[in-house]
Amino acid sequence: MSNGSPLQALAHAAQKAALSAAMSLPPSVQRRLAGSPVVLDGQTLAVDTQLMLKLQKLSGDPPIETMAFPDGRVQARVQTAMAGGKQPIGAVRDLEVAGLPARLYTPRARVSVAVRQPPAPLLVFFHGGGFFFGDLDTHDATCRILAERGEALVLAVDYRLAPEHRFPAAYDDAVAAYRWAVEHVEELGVDRDRIAVGGDSAGGNLAAGVALEAARSGLPCAFQLLVYPATDATRATESLRLFGAGFYLSAEFMELANDSYMTEGLDPRDPRLSPAYADVPEGVAPAYVCTAGFDPLRDEGEAYARKLSDAGVTVELKRFEDQIHSFFNIVGVGRSSRAAVAEIADRLRAGLAPRA
């Protein structure tokens, strides 16, 4: 699949318009369209999310895990563009970070003031995508919200993807990118004492690994933002059994992610791959860990939060009970997912606030 023929572009535009209209309907109307509430494990799926899943099924679009890698990557960009919308931002600049493509987001408050401002807080961000898809574009809308509402610079990094580049390529890239950010604080206009690392899903896995490495090597890291992080490649969880089909992220997708990224003979408990099995050193940054109620990754993310807390790390754990995996990208349509992302951005702002 290329970027799309004119006919495909027209179809995507129509699909986007239908999604936007449906997700803007009053909740009572959405309920009639979505059907009976989905209740599982004592949780009720958000009605707008339930309707979105129904529309996705009706669209006939094949799941990404069933597509060839190049096609799936294009499909991911199409889907996230539909769900992300156009989000305001002060400035966006593409740059190279440790030899990797990257994108720096600056909130409007930092570009609209004529006077020189003090150094800014920074979030070094790694996108999700199972280690085999995702890029700067799939998470562009969300990074804009994190920057604007979080009142921080956001440096999104496009690490190497599997299966072209298998473990530990993504991990090595993430550590190198974070080191680069620390070494270039003056160039970026960043406060060295207010640097955070964050990511979602596979990116949350990388962010968790970077936070551990920062503590081991003495790099400054003030905060870690982990959004439904993948933390345990053994995947023996009840949430995978409960939510591995019908809620966007599937058990088949997760199996493909492991098969694509892991090398033959690799122990899935390697701590660079599975932070759940890592030793927690002294000085690990405070963490905000959030999960989604209807997400196969829910239990491993929450177990990792408990692991950090048991090791003495300051941790805030939040489960968005009515959400699915990928809600972090749904910021341009609907209500419930965008509200959750706004809350996450608020926690970023609080985590990087100047210390008294």
C-alpha positions as CSV (number, residue, x, y, z in Angstrom):
1,M,0.0,0.0,0.0
2,S,1.3,3.4,-0.9
3,N,0.1,6.7,0.7
4,G,-3.1,6.0,-1.2
5,S,-4.8,6.5,-4.5
6,P,-7.3,9.3,-5.0
7,L,-10.1,6.7,-4.5
8,Q,-8.5,5.6,-1.2
9,A,-8.1,9.1,-0.1
10,L,-11.8,9.8,-0.8
11,A,-12.8,6.7,1.1
12,H,-10.6,7.7,4.1
13,A,-12.1,11.2,4.1
14,A,-15.7,9.7,4.1
15,Q,-14.7,7.3,6.9
16,K,-13.2,10.2,8.9
17,A,-16.3,12.3,8.5
18,A,-18.5,9.4,9.6
19,L,-16.4,8.7,12.7
20,S,-16.3,12.4,13.7
21,A,-20.0,12.7,13.3
22,A,-20.8,9.6,15.3
23,M,-18.4,10.4,18.1
24,S,-20.0,13.9,18.5
25,L,-23.5,12.5,19.0
26,P,-25.1,12.8,22.4
27,P,-24.2,9.8,24.7
28,S,-27.9,8.7,24.7
29,V,-27.9,8.5,20.9
30,Q,-24.5,6.8,20.9
31,R,-25.9,4.2,23.3
32,R,-28.7,3.4,20.9
33,L,-26.3,3.0,18.0
34,A,-23.7,1.1,20.0
35,G,-26.0,-1.4,21.6
36,S,-26.2,-2.8,25.1
37,P,-23.4,-1.8,27.4
38,V,-20.2,-4.0,27.4
39,V,-19.5,-5.0,31.0
40,L,-16.5,-7.2,31.7
41,D,-14.5,-7.7,34.9
42,G,-16.7,-5.3,36.7
43,Q,-16.0,-2.5,34.2
44,T,-18.2,-0.8,31.6
45,L,-16.8,0.2,28.3
46,A,-17.2,3.9,27.4
47,V,-20.1,4.3,25.1
48,D,-18.2,6.4,22.5
49,T,-15.4,3.8,22.5
50,Q,-17.9,1.0,22.0
51,L,-19.4,2.8,19.1
52,M,-16.0,3.5,17.6
53,L,-15.2,-0.2,17.8
54,K,-18.5,-1.0,16.1
55,L,-17.8,1.4,13.3
56,Q,-14.3,0.0,12.8
57,K,-15.7,-3.5,12.4
58,L,-18.3,-2.2,9.9
59,S,-15.6,-0.4,7.9
60,G,-14.1,-3.7,6.9
61,D,-10.5,-2.5,7.4
62,P,-8.3,-5.5,8.2
63,P,-6.5,-5.6,11.5
64,I,-2.9,-4.3,11.3
65,E,-1.5,-7.6,12.5
66,T,-2.9,-9.3,9.4
67,M,-1.2,-6.9,6.9
68,A,2.2,-6.9,5.4
69,F,4.5,-4.6,7.5
70,P,4.7,-1.7,5.0
71,D,0.9,-1.8,4.6
72,G,0.2,-2.0,8.3
73,R,2.4,1.0,9.0
74,V,0.5,3.1,6.4
75,Q,-2.8,1.9,7.9
76,A,-1.6,2.9,11.4
77,R,-1.0,6.5,10.1
78,V,-4.4,6.6,8.5
79,Q,-6.2,5.4,11.6
80,T,-4.3,7.7,14.0
81,A,-4.9,10.7,11.7
82,M,-8.7,10.0,11.8
83,A,-8.7,9.7,15.6
84,G,-6.2,12.4,16.3
85,G,-7.5,15.4,14.4
86,K,-5.7,18.7,14.2
87,Q,-4.4,19.8,17.5
88,P,-3.0,23.3,18.2
89,I,0.7,23.8,19.0
90,G,3.1,26.7,19.2
91,A,5.8,25.3,17.0
92,V,7.0,22.0,15.6
93,R,10.6,21.4,14.5
94,D,12.0,18.2,12.9
95,L,15.6,17.4,14.0
96,E,18.0,14.5,14.3
97,V,18.6,13.0,17.8
98,A,21.5,10.5,18.2
99,G,21.2,9.8,14.5
100,L,17.4,9.2,14.7
101,P,14.5,11.3,13.3
102,A,12.9,13.3,16.0
103,R,10.3,16.1,16.4
104,L,10.3,18.9,19.0
105,Y,7.0,20.4,20.1
106,T,6.9,23.8,21.7
107,P,3.7,25.0,23.4
108,R,2.2,28.3,22.4
109,A,3.0,29.9,25.7
110,R,6.7,29.6,24.9
111,V,6.6,31.0,21.4
112,S,4.2,33.9,21.9
113,V,6.2,35.8,24.5
114,A,8.8,38.3,23.3
115,V,10.9,38.2,26.5
116,R,13.5,35.5,27.1
117,Q,12.0,32.7,29.2
118,P,13.7,30.4,31.7
119,P,14.7,26.9,30.6
120,A,11.7,24.7,29.9
121,P,10.8,21.2,31.2
122,L,11.2,18.5,28.6
123,L,9.5,15.1,28.0
124,V,11.5,12.7,25.8
125,F,8.7,10.6,24.3
126,F,8.7,7.2,22.6
127,H,5.7,6.1,20.6
128,G,3.9,2.7,20.8
129,G,3.3,0.2,18.0
130,G,4.5,-3.2,19.1
131,F,8.1,-2.3,18.1
132,F,7.1,-2.9,14.5
133,F,5.0,0.1,13.5
134,G,4.4,3.7,14.7
135,D,6.3,6.8,14.0
136,L,6.4,10.5,14.5
137,D,3.1,11.0,12.6
138,T,1.1,8.3,14.4
139,H,1.6,10.1,17.7
140,D,1.7,13.7,16.5
141,A,-1.7,14.8,17.8
142,T,-1.1,13.3,21.2
143,C,2.4,14.9,21.5
144,R,0.8,18.3,20.7
145,I,-1.6,17.9,23.6
146,L,1.1,16.8,26.0
147,A,3.1,19.8,25.1
148,E,0.3,22.4,25.2
149,R,-1.6,21.1,28.3
150,G,1.5,19.7,29.9
151,E,3.3,23.0,29.5
152,A,6.5,21.3,28.5
153,L,8.7,20.8,25.4
154,V,8.1,17.3,24.0
155,L,10.9,15.6,22.1
156,A,9.4,12.6,20.2
157,V,12.0,10.1,18.9
158,D,11.5,7.7,16.0
159,Y,13.5,4.6,17.0
160,R,14.3,1.7,14.6
161,L,11.5,-0.8,14.0
162,A,11.4,-4.5,13.9
163,P,11.6,-6.9,12.1
164,E,14.2,-5.0,10.2
165,H,15.9,-4.1,13.5
166,R,15.4,-6.6,16.2
167,F,16.1,-6.4,20.0
168,P,17.9,-4.6,21.4
169,A,17.8,-2.0,18.6
170,A,14.8,0.0,20.0
171,Y,16.1,-0.1,23.6
172,D,19.6,1.0,22.5
173,D,18.1,3.8,20.4
174,A,15.9,5.0,23.3
175,V,18.8,5.2,25.8
176,A,21.0,6.9,23.2
177,A,18.2,9.5,22.4
178,Y,17.7,10.2,26.1
179,R,21.5,10.7,26.6
180,W,21.5,13.1,23.6
181,A,18.7,15.2,25.1
182,V,20.6,15.5,28.4
183,E,23.8,16.5,26.6
184,H,21.9,19.1,24.5
185,V,19.9,20.9,27.2
186,E,21.4,24.3,26.4
187,E,20.7,23.9,22.7
188,L,17.1,22.9,23.4
189,G,16.5,25.5,26.1
190,V,15.8,22.9,28.7
191,D,16.0,22.8,32.5
192,R,18.4,19.8,33.2
193,D,16.6,19.2,36.5
194,R,13.2,18.9,34.8
195,I,13.6,16.2,32.1
196,A,11.1,13.4,31.9
197,V,10.8,10.2,29.9
198,G,7.6,8.8,28.7
199,G,5.8,6.6,26.1
200,D,2.8,4.4,25.5
201,S,2.7,0.6,25.0
202,A,6.0,-0.4,23.4
203,G,7.1,3.2,24.0
204,G,6.2,2.8,27.6
205,N,8.4,-0.2,27.7
206,L,11.3,1.9,26.4
207,A,10.6,4.7,28.7
208,A,10.6,2.4,31.7
209,G,13.9,1.0,30.6
210,V,15.4,4.5,30.1
211,A,14.3,5.6,33.6
212,L,16.1,2.5,35.1
213,E,19.2,3.2,33.1
214,A,19.2,6.9,34.0
215,A,19.2,5.9,37.7
216,R,22.0,3.4,37.2
217,S,24.2,5.8,35.2
218,G,23.5,9.0,37.0
219,L,21.6,10.8,34.2
220,P,19.0,13.3,35.4
221,C,15.4,12.1,35.2
222,A,12.8,13.9,37.1
223,F,9.7,11.9,36.1
224,Q,8.5,9.0,34.1
225,L,5.2,8.9,32.2
226,L,4.2,5.3,31.4
227,V,0.9,4.9,29.4
228,Y,-0.3,1.3,29.4
229,P,3.3,0.1,29.2
230,A,4.4,-3.3,28.0
231,T,6.5,-4.6,30.8
232,D,6.5,-8.4,30.7
233,A,7.1,-10.3,27.4
234,T,6.0,-13.6,29.0
235,R,2.4,-12.3,28.8
236,A,0.9,-14.7,31.4
237,T,-1.9,-12.4,32.6
238,E,-5.6,-12.5,33.2
239,S,-6.1,-9.3,31.3
240,L,-4.7,-10.9,28.1
241,R,-7.2,-13.7,28.5
242,L,-10.1,-11.4,29.1
243,F,-9.4,-8.7,26.6
244,G,-7.3,-10.4,23.9
245,A,-10.1,-10.2,21.3
246,G,-12.6,-7.5,20.4
247,F,-11.0,-4.5,22.0
248,Y,-8.5,-3.3,19.3
249,L,-5.3,-4.8,20.7
250,S,-5.5,-8.5,20.1
251,A,-3.5,-11.5,21.4
252,E,-2.5,-12.1,17.8
253,F,-1.0,-8.6,17.5
254,M,0.9,-9.1,20.7
255,E,2.3,-12.5,19.5
256,L,3.4,-10.8,16.2
257,A,5.1,-8.0,18.2
258,N,7.1,-10.5,20.2
259,D,7.9,-12.6,17.1
260,S,9.0,-9.5,15.2
261,Y,11.2,-7.9,17.8
262,M,12.7,-10.8,19.8
263,T,15.7,-12.6,18.5
264,E,15.9,-16.4,18.4
265,G,16.8,-17.8,21.8
266,L,16.2,-14.5,23.6
267,D,15.0,-15.0,27.2
268,P,11.7,-13.0,27.4
269,R,12.7,-12.0,30.9
270,D,15.7,-10.1,29.7
271,P,15.3,-6.9,31.8
272,R,16.0,-4.7,28.7
273,L,12.9,-6.3,27.1
274,S,10.8,-6.9,30.2
275,P,11.3,-4.3,32.9
276,A,9.2,-6.5,35.1
277,Y,12.3,-8.6,35.7
278,A,14.8,-5.7,36.1
279,D,16.5,-4.7,39.4
280,V,15.3,-1.3,40.5
281,P,18.3,0.8,41.4
282,E,18.4,3.7,43.8
283,G,17.2,7.0,42.6
284,V,14.6,5.9,40.0
285,A,12.4,8.8,38.9
286,P,8.8,9.2,40.3
287,A,6.4,7.5,38.0
288,Y,2.8,8.0,36.7
289,V,1.6,4.7,35.4
290,C,-1.8,4.5,33.7
291,T,-3.6,1.6,32.3
292,A,-6.8,1.0,30.4
293,G,-9.5,-1.3,31.8
294,F,-10.2,-3.2,28.6
295,D,-6.5,-3.6,27.6
296,P,-4.6,-6.9,27.4
297,L,-1.6,-5.0,28.8
298,R,-3.5,-3.8,31.9
299,D,-2.3,-6.3,34.4
300,E,1.4,-6.2,33.5
301,G,1.4,-2.4,33.6
302,E,-0.2,-2.4,37.0
303,A,2.2,-5.1,38.3
304,Y,5.1,-3.0,37.2
305,A,3.7,0.0,39.1
306,R,3.5,-2.2,42.2
307,K,7.1,-3.4,41.6
308,L,8.4,0.2,41.5
309,S,6.4,1.1,44.6
310,D,7.7,-1.9,46.5
311,A,11.2,-0.8,45.6
312,G,10.6,2.6,47.2
313,V,9.8,4.6,44.0
314,T,7.1,7.2,44.3
315,V,4.3,5.9,42.0
316,E,0.9,7.1,41.1
317,L,-1.2,4.4,39.4
318,K,-4.4,5.2,37.5
319,R,-6.7,2.8,35.7
320,F,-9.0,4.4,33.1
321,E,-11.6,1.6,33.6
322,D,-13.8,2.4,30.6
323,Q,-10.9,2.7,28.0
324,I,-9.2,0.4,25.5
325,H,-5.6,0.1,24.4
326,S,-4.9,3.0,22.0
327,F,-7.1,5.5,23.8
328,F,-4.0,7.7,24.0
329,N,-4.3,8.4,20.3
330,I,-8.0,9.2,20.3
331,V,-7.8,12.9,21.0
332,G,-9.6,14.4,18.0
333,V,-13.0,12.6,18.2
334,G,-15.2,11.6,21.1
335,R,-15.1,12.6,24.7
336,S,-13.9,9.9,27.1
337,S,-10.5,9.2,25.6
338,R,-9.6,12.9,25.1
339,A,-10.6,13.5,28.8
340,A,-8.3,10.7,29.8
341,V,-5.4,12.2,27.8
342,A,-6.0,15.6,29.3
343,E,-5.7,14.1,32.7
344,I,-2.4,12.4,31.7
345,A,-1.1,15.8,30.4
346,D,-2.1,17.4,33.7
347,R,0.0,14.8,35.6
348,L,2.9,15.5,33.3
349,R,2.7,19.2,34.1
350,A,2.5,18.5,37.9
351,G,5.4,16.0,37.6
352,L,7.7,18.6,36.0
353,A,6.6,21.6,38.1
354,P,9.5,23.6,39.5
355,R,10.5,22.3,42.9
356,A,10.2,24.7,45.8
